[in-house]
């Protein structure tokens, strides 16, 4: 219900734009986590205390895991955005993204996975997603 309100309030184009921005924010997060991991590996000192070295190396490995998780999130969000973007063209009149949102289906994580829409120009109805 919340996603339906958000989609109707923003409109499809702005919602789609935000989905793309979210995906690329995850890509930036991935890049920053990799930079942090490299910086931590670089600051590793062979002569330092063992506990400090273990903390540094484990932090670097944790950063690599964070980068991987961020990249995975980037990829999945972008894939989802691509699915909606491809289906935003009216199958009847070919109008792009001028549609009314009829209903929204979310998955357990609260992500929109399917949207029932209606073309503003010719009133054709179709589904986007899944
Ligand atoms: Zn249409």
Boltz pocket constraint, residues with backbone or C-beta under 6 A from the ligand:
constraints:
  - pocket:
      binder: B
      contacts: [[A, 90], [A, 91], [A, 92], [A, 93], [A, 94], [A, 95], [A, 119], [A, 120], [A, 121], [A, 122], [A, 123], [A, 124]]
      max_distance: 6.0
